[in-house]
Amino acid sequence: MSTPSKIPQAIRGTQDIFGAEAEAFAHVVETFERIRKLYRFRRVEMPVFEKTEVFSRSIGETTDVVSKEMYSFEDRGGDSLTLRPEFTAGICRAYLTNGWQQYAPVKLATHGPLFRYERPQKGRYRQFHQLDAEIIGAGEPQADVELLVMADQLLKELGIADGVTLMLNTLGDGASREAWRAALVEYFRAVKGELSEDSQDRLERNPLRILDSKDPRDKAFTEAAPKIDDFLSDEAQDFFAKVTSGLDAAGVAWTRAPALVRGLDYYRHTAFEFVTDRLGAQGTVLGGGRYDGLMESLGGAHTPAVGWAAGVERLAMLVGDAAPEVPEVALVLEHDDYLDFANACLANLRRAGVSADLVASGSPKKRFDKAAKLGAHRIATISQRDGARWVNVRGGNTDDDRTRLIHTLLTL
């Protein structure tokens, strides 16, 4: 006798989402779709994989994402392809290859799965999902303001804004950033031997990332490190002032975070994160910034742009359990001779925009009990009385409600 094969298990770092968790996930996506339409962001769908160079050139060969975390493979044609680890690089590639420059400035939004090989933990998976919003071709502070106000409204309409703080910083323009970078290199070089191994490695090629380090050995020095404010040009100060003024006018609360950075050279001006203390170490639920130099790294012309991304899983965790909506009507068939009529009623209800379920299996006497467990607002019973088909409706706020429902059921 053969032994049954072992049931395959899910791949580590992936998840199967069901029930209340799936409802919370869907609620996040549906709210995002509604908000992006309010702000007139165009929906885009992007390939799940790109040529590896799209990410290595845009994210940077020296970043952990490219050097350690990407799912890359060679296809049958010999090309190196990579499952997307983030959205922005692919959107910028599409902007260049599809001639979307004609629509600039263009507001784009998407959502879907991303892939990174990293250690799974609460709120972090190897296949995860993000919401993404970008404004490409707009160099004015107003674009930054609009994206931040949009993000703030998303969190508020999800009902999770309490306890979430917008952390805001400026990285200055190109000249400001380069002067700051040089000062950081000089400062950290003097204490190089006391830094963590990662920070020693970053010192020459990516010193801003040292400010983001969580290692206690680095924390001892980051507090006294040079601040961007000492190197901001007049133009950079004016840009940041207009962003903060716009947020104040729109009623969006923010907190200055002078250590908040983006390590890659193409980031400019605004950098931000919405953070919470309700998810432990994985406190960032939405983050982004201005990346005015990214298009050039992909071979395009200089194109200002700003965007943000948010983890759907983390937002869904903050939303909490969301039970599936109960049907407006549970349709109970108590006489099997009228099954075709019941199906016609069910179709008619749904076409009229009424959510409905049919209970037509099991003992006829127990079908009403099954319908009651669905928690429906109203229960409609199809049975027989005096040899004729009979429809009765229970529940509803008024007699008029029941009368309208019966009318809908019978208007076939």
C-alpha positions in Angstrom: 0.0 0.0 0.0 1.5 3.3 -1.0 1.9 6.2 1.5 0.2 9.4 0.6 2.6 12.1 -0.5 3.3 14.9 1.9 1.0 17.9 1.4 3.1 20.8 -0.1 3.6 23.7 2.2 3.6 27.4 1.5 7.0 28.9 0.7 8.6 30.7 3.6 7.8 34.4 3.6 4.5 34.0 1.7 1.0 33.9 3.1 -2.5 32.7 2.3 -5.0 35.4 3.2 -8.5 34.4 4.2 -11.5 35.6 6.1 -11.3 38.7 8.2 -7.7 39.3 7.2 -8.6 39.2 3.5 -11.5 41.6 4.1 -9.1 44.1 5.8 -6.7 43.7 2.9 -9.4 44.4 0.4 -10.7 47.3 2.4 -7.2 48.9 2.2 -7.0 48.5 -1.6 -10.6 49.6 -2.2 -10.1 52.8 0.0 -6.8 53.5 -1.9 -8.7 53.2 -5.3 -11.4 55.5 -4.1 -8.9 58.1 -2.9 -6.6 58.0 -6.0 -9.7 58.7 -8.1 -10.6 61.7 -5.9 -7.1 63.1 -6.5 -7.2 62.2 -10.3 -4.3 59.7 -10.3 -4.3 57.5 -13.4 -4.3 53.8 -12.8 -1.3 51.9 -14.3 -0.5 48.1 -14.3 3.1 47.1 -14.4 4.9 43.9 -15.3 5.8 41.7 -12.3 9.3 41.3 -13.7 11.7 43.6 -15.5 15.3 43.4 -16.9 17.6 43.3 -13.9 19.3 46.5 -15.0 16.1 48.5 -14.4 16.6 47.9 -10.7 20.4 47.7 -10.5 20.7 51.1 -12.3 17.9 52.8 -10.4 18.1 51.4 -6.9 21.9 51.1 -7.0 24.3 48.2 -7.2 25.5 48.9 -3.6 22.2 48.7 -1.9 21.0 45.7 0.1 18.0 45.4 -2.1 20.1 44.8 -5.2 23.1 43.0 -3.7 21.2 40.7 -1.3 17.4 40.7 -1.7 16.3 40.6 -5.4 14.8 37.5 -7.0 16.8 37.4 -10.2 17.0 34.6 -12.8 18.1 34.0 -16.4 15.4 33.3 -18.9 15.7 31.0 -21.9 17.0 33.9 -24.1 19.9 34.5 -21.7 18.5 37.8 -20.3 18.8 38.5 -16.6 15.3 39.2 -15.3 14.2 40.2 -11.8 10.9 40.0 -9.9 10.1 43.6 -9.0 11.3 44.6 -5.5 9.5 48.0 -5.7 7.3 49.9 -8.1 9.1 53.2 -8.8 11.9 51.9 -11.1 9.4 50.1 -13.3 7.1 53.0 -13.6 10.0 55.3 -14.6 11.1 52.7 -17.2 7.5 52.7 -18.6 7.4 56.5 -18.6 10.5 56.5 -20.8 9.7 53.6 -23.1 6.0 54.4 -23.7 6.3 58.1 -24.4 4.3 59.1 -21.3 6.3 62.4 -21.3 3.5 63.8 -23.5 1.3 63.7 -20.4 3.7 65.3 -18.0 3.1 66.2 -15.3 1.4 62.9 -14.9 -0.1 61.4 -11.7 0.1 57.6 -11.6 -1.1 55.0 -9.1 -0.9 51.3 -8.8 -0.9 48.4 -6.3 0.2 44.8 -6.3 2.7 42.2 -5.2 6.5 42.8 -4.8 9.3 40.4 -4.0 12.4 40.6 -1.8 14.4 37.8 -0.3 14.7 39.0 3.3 14.1 37.5 6.8 10.3 37.2 7.3 8.9 38.9 10.4 5.7 40.6 11.6 4.4 42.7 8.8 7.3 41.8 6.4 7.1 39.0 3.8 9.1 37.8 0.8 6.0 38.3 -1.3 4.3 41.5 -0.1 2.0 44.1 -1.4 2.2 47.8 -1.8 0.1 50.8 -2.8 2.1 53.3 -4.9 1.5 56.9 -6.0 3.8 59.0 -8.1 3.8 62.4 -9.7 6.3 62.5 -12.6 7.4 65.7 -14.4 6.4 68.1 -11.6 9.3 70.0 -9.9 7.2 72.3 -7.8 6.7 71.9 -4.0 2.9 71.6 -4.6 3.4 68.1 -6.0 5.0 67.1 -2.7 2.1 68.7 -0.8 -0.5 66.9 -2.9 1.0 63.5 -2.3 1.4 64.0 1.4 -2.2 65.3 1.8 -3.4 62.3 -0.2 -1.5 59.9 2.0 -2.9 61.6 5.1 -6.4 61.3 3.8 -5.9 57.7 3.0 -4.8 56.9 6.6 -7.7 58.9 8.0 -10.3 57.2 5.8 -8.9 53.8 6.8 -9.5 54.9 10.4 -5.9 54.4 11.5 -4.6 57.9 11.6 -4.5 58.0 15.4 -1.1 57.2 16.6 0.5 57.6 13.2 2.9 60.5 12.8 4.2 62.1 9.6 8.0 62.4 10.0 9.3 65.0 7.5 12.7 66.1 6.4 14.5 67.8 3.5 17.6 66.5 1.8 18.2 69.8 0.0 19.0 70.3 -3.7 22.0 68.7 -5.4 24.6 71.2 -4.1 23.2 71.2 -0.6 23.2 67.4 -0.4 26.7 67.1 -1.8 28.1 69.6 0.8 26.3 67.7 3.6 27.6 64.4 2.3 31.2 65.6 2.3 30.8 66.8 5.9 29.4 63.5 7.0 32.3 61.6 5.4 34.8 63.8 7.2 32.9 63.4 10.5 32.5 59.6 10.4 35.9 59.0 9.0 37.4 60.3 12.3 35.6 57.5 14.2 35.6 54.8 11.5 37.1 52.1 13.7 34.3 52.5 16.3 31.4 52.2 13.8 29.6 49.0 12.9 30.9 46.9 10.0 27.9 47.9 7.8 28.5 51.6 8.5 32.2 51.3 7.8 31.3 49.8 4.5 28.9 52.6 3.8 31.2 55.4 4.8 32.6 56.3 1.4 29.8 55.2 -0.9 26.6 55.9 1.0 27.3 57.9 4.2 23.8 59.2 4.6 22.7 55.6 5.4 24.8 55.7 8.6 22.3 58.2 10.0 19.6 55.6 9.6 21.5 52.8 11.4 19.9 51.1 14.4 23.2 49.6 15.6 24.1 51.0 19.1 27.7 51.4 18.0 26.6 53.9 15.4 23.9 55.6 17.6 26.7 57.0 19.8 27.9 59.2 16.9 24.8 59.9 14.7 23.3 62.3 17.2 26.2 64.8 16.9 26.7 64.3 13.1 26.4 67.3 10.9 22.8 68.3 10.1 21.4 69.1 6.6 20.1 72.5 7.8 23.6 73.8 8.1 24.1 73.2 4.3 20.8 74.2 2.8 20.9 76.7 0.0 18.4 79.5 -0.1 16.5 77.7 -2.8 16.3 74.5 -0.8 15.1 76.3 2.3 12.4 78.0 0.2 11.3 74.7 -1.3 10.9 73.0 2.1 9.2 76.1 3.6 6.6 75.9 0.8 6.0 72.2 1.5 5.5 72.7 5.2 3.3 75.8 4.5 1.1 73.7 2.2 0.7 71.0 4.7 -0.2 73.4 7.4 -2.8 75.0 5.2 -4.3 71.6 4.4 -4.5 70.7 8.1 -1.8 67.9 7.9 0.2 67.5 11.1 3.9 66.8 10.7 7.0 66.4 12.8 10.5 67.4 11.7 12.9 64.5 11.6 16.4 65.8 10.7 17.9 62.3 10.7 15.4 60.9 8.2 17.3 60.2 5.0 17.2 58.5 1.6 20.7 57.1 0.8 20.6 57.1 -3.0 22.1 60.1 -4.9 19.0 60.8 -7.0 16.9 61.8 -4.0 16.3 65.5 -3.5 14.4 67.8 -1.2 11.4 66.1 0.6 11.8 62.8 2.4 9.0 61.5 4.6 7.6 58.5 6.5 4.3 57.9 8.3 5.3 55.9 11.4 3.4 54.1 14.2 4.4 52.4 17.4 1.6 49.9 17.1 3.6 47.4 14.9 6.7 47.0 16.9 9.9 47.3 14.9 8.1 47.5 11.6 6.8 51.0 12.4 6.8 52.6 8.9 3.5 52.2 7.2 4.0 54.7 4.3 7.1 56.4 3.0 8.5 58.3 0.1 10.3 61.3 -1.2 11.4 63.4 -4.2 13.7 61.6 -6.7 14.6 64.2 -9.2 17.7 62.3 -10.5 16.2 58.8 -11.1 15.2 59.2 -14.8 18.8 60.1 -15.7 20.1 56.9 -14.1 17.8 55.0 -16.6 19.1 57.0 -19.6 16.3 59.6 -19.8 16.4 63.3 -19.6 16.3 65.1 -16.2 12.7 64.7 -15.0 11.6 65.8 -11.5 9.4 63.3 -9.7 8.0 62.5 -6.2 6.2 59.5 -4.9 5.3 57.2 -2.0 4.6 53.6 -1.3 2.7 51.9 1.5 2.6 48.3 2.7 -0.9 46.8 2.3 -0.1 44.1 4.9 0.9 46.7 7.5 -2.1 48.9 6.8 -4.4 45.9 7.1 -2.9 45.0 10.4 -3.7 48.5 11.7 -7.2 48.2 10.3 -7.7 45.0 12.3 -10.2 42.3 11.7 -12.8 43.2 9.2 -15.6 40.7 9.1 -17.2 40.1 5.7 -20.3 42.3 5.1 -23.5 40.5 5.9 -26.0 40.1 3.0 -28.8 42.6 2.9 -31.2 39.6 2.2 -31.0 35.9 2.9 -33.4 34.1 0.6 -34.7 30.9 2.1 -36.3 28.3 -0.1 -38.6 26.2 2.1 -40.4 24.4 -0.8 -38.0 22.8 -3.4 -40.6 23.0 -6.2 -39.8 26.7 -6.4 -36.0 26.5 -6.9 -36.1 28.0 -10.4 -38.3 30.9 -9.0 -35.8 31.3 -6.1 -32.9 31.6 -8.6 -34.8 34.2 -10.6 -35.5 36.2 -7.4 -31.8 35.9 -6.4 -30.6 37.2 -9.8 -33.2 40.0 -9.7 -32.1 41.2 -6.3 -28.4 41.3 -7.3 -29.2 43.1 -10.5 -31.1 45.7 -8.4 -27.9 46.2 -6.4 -29.0 44.2 -3.3 -26.5 41.8 -1.9 -28.2 38.4 -1.3 -27.5 34.7 -0.5 -29.8 31.7 -1.2 -30.2 29.0 1.4 -31.6 26.0 -0.4 -29.8 22.9 1.0 -30.3 20.8 4.0 -33.5 20.1 5.8 -36.2 22.6 4.9 -36.9 23.1 8.6 -33.3 24.1 9.3 -32.9 26.4 6.4 -34.3 29.4 8.3 -31.8 28.7 11.1 -28.9 28.7 8.5 -30.2 32.0 7.1 -30.4 33.6 10.6 -26.7 32.7 11.2 -25.8 34.7 8.1 -26.8 37.8 10.0 -28.7 39.2 7.0 -30.7 42.5 7.5 -33.8 40.8 6.1 -34.9 37.2 5.5 -37.2 36.5 2.6 -38.9 33.1 2.6 -40.2 31.3 -0.5 -42.7 28.7 0.4 -46.2 27.4 -0.4 -49.5 28.4 1.2 -52.9 27.1 0.2 -51.3 25.3 -2.8 -49.8 28.5 -4.2 -46.3 30.1 -4.1 -45.9 32.4 -1.2 -43.2 35.0 -0.4 -42.7 36.5 3.1 -40.2 39.0 4.3 -39.0 39.4 7.9 -36.8 42.2 9.2 -36.2 45.7 7.8 -36.9 49.0 9.5 -40.3 49.7 8.2 -43.3 48.2 6.4 -42.2 50.2 3.3 -38.8 48.5 3.3 -40.5 45.1 3.2 -43.0 46.2 0.6 -40.2 47.5 -1.7 -38.2 44.2 -1.2 -41.2 42.1 -2.1 -41.8 44.2 -5.2 -38.2 43.7 -6.2 -38.5 40.0 -5.7 -41.6 39.7 -7.8 -40.7 42.1 -10.6 -39.2 39.3 -12.8 
